[in-house]
Amino acid sequence: MFTEYIFHFLSILSLFSAVMVLASKKPIHSVLFLTLAFFAIAGHYVLLNAQFLAVVHVIVYAGAIMVLFLFTVMLLNLNKDEQSQKPMWVKIMAVIAGGMLMLTLIGILRKYDIQSVQDPMTTQIGLVKNLGKILYNDYFVPFELSSVLFLTAMVGAVLLGKKEQI
Amino acid sequence: MLIMRHELLLIAITVILLIVEIFLPNTQKHKIILPAILLMAAVTVIGFFPGTPGVLFGGMFQSTQLTMMFKNILNIGVLIVFIQSVDWLKQDQNKEKISEFFLLMLATLIGMNYMISSGDFLMFYIGLELATIPVAALAAFERLKEKSAEAGVKLIFSSALSSGILLYGLSMIYGTTGTMYFADVAPLITGVPLQVLAFIFFFAGMAFKISLVPFHLWTADVYEGAPVNVTSYLSVISKGAAVFIFTIILYTVFSKIAVMWSDLIYVVTILTITVGNLFALRQQNLKRFLAFSSIAQAGFILLGVIGQSQLGMTTVIYFVLVYIFSNLGAFGVVGIISNRTGKENINDYDGLYRTNPNLSLVMMLALFSLAGIPPLAGFFGKFFLFTAAAKQGYYILVLIALINTIISLYYYLLVIKAMLLNNSDHPIAKIRSDNYTRLGLLICVAGMVIIGFTSSIYEMVFNLSFGLY
């Protein structure tokens, strides 16, 4: 019962902050609301007994990425109210398209009978030990391949950051 | 080991080049060109030795005769791109970045190889990302040019968005089936609404990568801004690999809801061919022109996908093979002219035949092949695609595609007319191309002509495609 209250609280919080990311006028407010949204989602992960994911989420998203965002906003001095104004028909089209997608999603999820769901408390899949086992047994190749991806990303960053004589 | 040899060899030469790169002083970077091309050629040749098909890591990685052959096709394509890029890489502003070009290209090729032999959606996704992210860095290769930097940013944003949509779809598939392995997912696809929505998201994500209408808007800007050789890579190799795995996933994983996706593809095919062609008519810049023509060609490939049979799979692979040679030939000529003179507009090509007969000839053959003029390979590629769609009874679709072929013939001929018939007071001066460029163009021409005349290649692809559908 208690977890249900927490769930509702976290859901409302994450939805509210997600809307505020888009609705706030100042970029810095958007960034701070985004951080709030990330924390709320991390709370959801804890509720699902996925502690490792929750911690990683807080460290990577709320920690590293948000700091980068804040730096960018600060350095580019974006803290001014100069959002580009879209024409009215674009806004209307966007609302219609997004609203249709939302209706479809709601309809489909209402219709779908979720059966295969396992209780996260009994499977213990989100714990570090089990996650590590799966990562290094079943998903070994993708895991190693992602290291190639990081190497390549570094090469790409070096390419773009190289000093050039003009 | 032998099952994964394509990938392991590519990783090996990437590491070798990375180490060589460290020891080369900044002024000597051009010395990496020859070893890079030779190593790539060696990998291409080794790839043709008969290999053992099999499954590794519990179904995560699967290698069949078909994927091995497609990897060989990709290897050839990348080799041609390497050879064609030498002239551009030797320019002064690129001299210090030569090795990065090869490393990033090889990394994307590794990603594609893992992507096309993946047996699991997660593996597929990581391969897809490895095949996309480095290309964004390559598109921004000439980052001091505003257009090139813009191309890089546009590519990374649009690919991030499409990956997000794709992942959302994959998460729904995981939610409804509880597994990510292709073999396990396939029987659990029952066509409940959630799975259909998941498929639509997956389709949208892949359509971004293949640049199908209505997900094509990034294509023209990125193709125009990126360096010509990167553009040719994007439009041929990246697209070819994505189309291949897309077809395989449609045929194996989503075969149970084929009724639904064939309707979807029907509409998207008509849109893609028509919009691609109509916009190509209006282009003056040759890179934008080839971008829209490649959108239209992707639409033609969908004709084979909708064929839903062994024939359909065969025609898709055969067309990609032909398309690699034709499009790389066209881009090779555009590339050398753009590098030497900086001219990229169709008007600039007026009277090209008088000054550069050989280049015009290659360009003419490539455009004829893209348009589908009989003796060249492009004709057979399109012909087989039409056959595959017609066998399933999509006669109206084939008719629309045929009308579009005629439209496309018109704009391809416009370029040829500019080269051969138009007179110009200031034609492009005579270009002395180096041996690398000549070799690259020669391979393309040979490919276009030989594939057109040897039916055994088609037979071979047909036999290998057995049992997929």
Chai-1 contact restraints between the chains, C-beta under 6 A:
chainA,res_idxA,chainB,res_idxB,connection_type,confidence,min_distance_angstrom,max_distance_angstrom,comment,restraint_id
A,I108,B,P193,contact,1.0,0.0,6.0,A-B,restraint_1
A,I108,B,L194,contact,1.0,0.0,6.0,A-B,restraint_2
A,I108,B,L197,contact,1.0,0.0,6.0,A-B,restraint_3
A,K111,B,P193,contact,1.0,0.0,6.0,A-B,restraint_4
A,Y112,B,L194,contact,1.0,0.0,6.0,A-B,restraint_5
A,S116,B,G178,contact,1.0,0.0,6.0,A-B,restraint_6
A,V141,B,F57,contact,1.0,0.0,6.0,A-B,restraint_7
A,V141,B,M60,contact,1.0,0.0,6.0,A-B,restraint_8
A,V141,B,F61,contact,1.0,0.0,6.0,A-B,restraint_9
A,P142,B,L122,contact,1.0,0.0,6.0,A-B,restraint_10
A,P142,B,M123,contact,1.0,0.0,6.0,A-B,restraint_11
A,P142,B,I126,contact,1.0,0.0,6.0,A-B,restraint_12
A,L145,B,Y114,contact,1.0,0.0,6.0,A-B,restraint_13
A,L145,B,I126,contact,1.0,0.0,6.0,A-B,restraint_14
A,S146,B,I126,contact,1.0,0.0,6.0,A-B,restraint_15
A,L149,B,L130,contact,1.0,0.0,6.0,A-B,restraint_16
A,T152,B,A107,contact,1.0,0.0,6.0,A-B,restraint_17
A,T152,B,P134,contact,1.0,0.0,6.0,A-B,restraint_18
A,V155,B,E100,contact,1.0,0.0,6.0,A-B,restraint_19
A,V155,B,L103,contact,1.0,0.0,6.0,A-B,restraint_20
A,G156,B,P134,contact,1.0,0.0,6.0,A-B,restraint_21
A,G156,B,A137,contact,1.0,0.0,6.0,A-B,restraint_22
A,L159,B,K97,contact,1.0,0.0,6.0,A-B,restraint_23
A,L159,B,E100,contact,1.0,0.0,6.0,A-B,restraint_24
A,L159,B,A137,contact,1.0,0.0,6.0,A-B,restraint_25
A,L160,B,R143,contact,1.0,0.0,6.0,A-B,restraint_26
